[in-house]
Every structure is written in C-alpha cells, then in structure tokens.
Amino acid sequence: SLVILDFGSQYTRLIARRFRELGVYSVILPGTAPLERILREAPVGLVLSGGPSSVYDTNAPKPADGVLDLSVPILGVCYGMQFLAQAAGGKVERAGKREYGKAELTSFGGDLFAGVTGEFVAWMSHSDSVTDLPRGYEVVASTDDTPVTAIENKETRRYGVQFHPEVVHTPKGTALLSNFIDVCGAKRDWTPQHIVDELVEDVRATVGSGKVLLGISGGVDSSTLSLLLARAVGDQLTAVFIDHGLLRLGEREQVEHALRPLGVNLVTVDASEQFLSALAGVGDPEAKRKIIGREFIRAFEREAATYGPFDFLAQGTLYPDVIESAGGEGAANIKSHHNVGGLPDDLQFKLVEPFRTLFKDEVREIAALLGLPEAIRTRHPFPGPGLAIRILGDVTREKVDILQRVDDIFISGLREFGLYDATWQALAVLTPIQSVGVMGDERTYKNLVALRAVTSVDGMTAEWARLPHDFLDAVSSRIVNHVHEVSRVVYDVTSKPPATIEWE
Ligand code: XMP
C-alpha cells in the first residue's frame, strides 16, 4: 500500500482518497508512527503530509528514525517537502511573502509532472519556503513568489511539492499523484470488485461458523453492510430493523423490498407503540433524543435475545472514524447527535467492522456492485431520531402521520422535478403554530409546516437551497390540498451557521 504519514494537515484524508480513486490502496498513519508500524503496511511508497508546524520549531513532528532511509519513493507535500529538504541538508526559512491560494507555475518538469501540459494552477498555503536546495536535488517547478515550488532527487526517488496536489483547487494535481504511483510501481488493483472480494474473505475468516447480528437503520452504510455479510455468511446473519414509528412514509417496506430479494435474512420490528408511549408529553429536543436512544437499546437487546444467541455484532464503522491522525477534532457539543444504532459498550459480542478501512464513497461504490437500489444509495442523510426532531414539541402518532404525508409530497416532488440529487438534505417540519386560512368560504385554523432544503458538503456548514419558485409553488399547493390538517407552508431561508439543519 501507499502509506501517508499525517503531520496534521486538514487535507491529509484527501490524499488517501485520491490514491484510492486512482486504484491504489492507501492508509494514513500518524506522522510519528514507529518504523515497525509503517512496515506492517508493506509500503511501496510514502507520503509526508502537510501540517501546521514549521520544520525549525523545537517540537516539530518528525517521522521516526529509519523512515527516511527506506528504499521506497517518498513524496513530501508542503510541510512534508520542507521536512525532506531540511533532513537532506537543505535550508527552510520563513518566506518573504506568505503564499496563500491559487498560484500559476511559471515552469515545471521532471517525473512528477510527466505528461502534464498547458498551464498548471496550484493551491498554496505556506509561509515557510525551501531556500537552499539539498545536495542531489533539483528544482522542478517554480512560481513567481516561490522559486522552489517542487523538487526531486531522481536517484533516491525523493520528491517534494510546496502546493497541495490533492485538493480540487489544483485541477491537474491528480496527474501528479498518478505519476507518483507509477514511480512507486504500485498496483492499481483497488477496484470495487476487489474490495468486495477481499471483505468477503475477511469476514468469512473472522466469523467462521459464528452467528452475526446487525442493526439496520435504512441508511446506505448499514444496508450495504447487510448485503456484504449476506454474501459472505448467508443466513448466519440476522439483520434487525427496528421501526421506531418515526420514519418516513413507507420506509420500512422500502428497506424490506430492497434487502430481502438480495438474500438478507431481515427481521423488521414495529416498535412504534413502545417509542411513542415513552415520548408522550416530552417536548424538549435533547430529552426526546435521550429517550429514543434508550428505547432503541431496549428494543435491540430484546430482539437480540429473541433471535440469538449471537457471537458477533456487525457495525458499519468507516475509515474516517478510526484514522489515528495528528491533531484531534474538538468540536463543541451543539446537539447530542445520538445516533440511533449507538449501542452500549457492555454487549457480550465480538465486533465485526468490515468497513473500517473504507471511505463513504467506497461504500457507495460497492453498494452499487452488491445491488443496493439507487434510491437507497443516493438517499439524503436522515437523523437517527427521525421525525421526532422535526415535530417541534411533543410527539403524537397523529402528528407523525401528518408530517409523513407532508414530507412525502416534498421529497417525491424534489425527485419529480429533478432537484433531489442537487440538494444535500431536504426535510419538512411540523410546527406547533396554528394559523388562519380560508378554504372555500370557510375560515380555517390549522397547522403551519416549514420546508427546508440545503446544499452542503458534509453537513457541518450548509446553504439554504435556492429551489425554483415554480417548484415551491407546486409542492405548497399539493401539501395544502392533500394534507387537510395543514393550511400554511413556509420555506426556511437560513443557512448553517447560524441555524442548524434540523429545527431541533
Ligand atoms: P444539524 O441539525 O446539527 O444536523 O445541523 C447536521 C446533520 O446531522 C443530522 N442530525 C442527526 N443525526 N442523530 C443523528 O443521527 C441526531 O440526533 C441528529 N441531529 C441532527 C441532521 O439530519 C443533519 O444531516
């Protein structure tokens, strides 16, 4: 594999993803990982990532002893290049001019740029620069502000780029990473089919003749996992889908129709009575989340006891959750984001987590290969607590029923108008507000619902979606015409921040 040593750049994960998109398996290890740890990955090449430090800081992170002496090719990116240069006897200094943003290379050449023609725009973000070249190295790219923008030592196969080839703002950056793959002689065999074959083998080896329990949420990760496990161990798998009664219209049936024909031994449980009675009279959003989390565990344990005993619990943990990287993420807890599916630590199972090495895009790709219908594969994210956090205040079966019908009109409208895939998430909110309307000759006094649609990359920030007025007009009249409990529809035009995506 290609091993990326992470020195704390926000872009490190992108490097791994780009290599994988180019067909080469790659892993991320902490920049200071011991040599033995690196060798365990059988590296055919190394990348030293960027990072926030300066190489001349006293506690600047360094690769472990012996790493730079490995005979495989090494590519340093930004901080990584400065480190390579300094370690080989070159000089790094605070640049006269900080370079940030797009810069056009004034010249380029060498192994990394092989086959690249035309202009080359590079994404820069640095205040240090290499000012003296180490022996054996030559400059292979420059910009106006940074004479030493890329370096190479053909003999030792050491390469450095000051810019970030992994980001989209370096449009031809992928070509560089691809050239590095060739320099390493890495095999491009990381294809969806290969991933599936490998995972199936791994699961069989781990599980043997044991029985496996999996909780299904209806999302792409757990659905895909059920298909993989069914392929690997057949009916040794029991997949349990708990319908908490807070799902979208027809969702349970959709999951059943998608998974059962593909051989998943799926148990679905209507637990709506249990959840709705536990939620009765509770209006506080965090209290609702806690109750749902607690009831979910109860329901899941009950089903596990009914269909068990089980030896293994399968979970859809993804690579971004397990990367041991430099620089932790310390985000403030705005909402508890209790994931329904979050299970207690003391369950008596061994874990199988086949997706531990995969990125979300890779899961989507193997989902297609395993036959998961497109409607589930490309589905918007849906929160674990479901419609409970879209019904402001206390939740009743009647309110769920109203919101399900509103939501269904909105979402199927988005699909019909070809707008679904252009939005990252879309939802309807049932407010406790009544407003006056007129229907025929009669005064009405009914519910206000809000529609919200956002564009986003990861849900951390979001823009309200500029949906066409004609579309909003069409869904608004469908809603008030078909859902008699509703007399007014509004559209949410707030971005995140300051608002969150959900209303609770
Ligand atoms: P917010 O509302 O925080 O939402 O902007 C960001 C993303 O997280 C989802 N979300 C949740 N998902 N349990 C979940 O599993 C929760 O309690 C929860 N609250 C919000 C939300 O749907 C959006 O995709």
Boltz pocket constraint, residues with backbone or C-beta under 6 A from the ligand:
constraints:
  - pocket:
      binder: B
      contacts: [[A, 289], [A, 335], [A, 336], [A, 337], [A, 338], [A, 339], [A, 340], [A, 381], [A, 382], [A, 383], [A, 384], [A, 385], [A, 425], [A, 459], [A, 460], [A, 496], [A, 499], [A, 500], [A, 501], [A, 502], [A, 503], [A, 504]]
      max_distance: 6.0
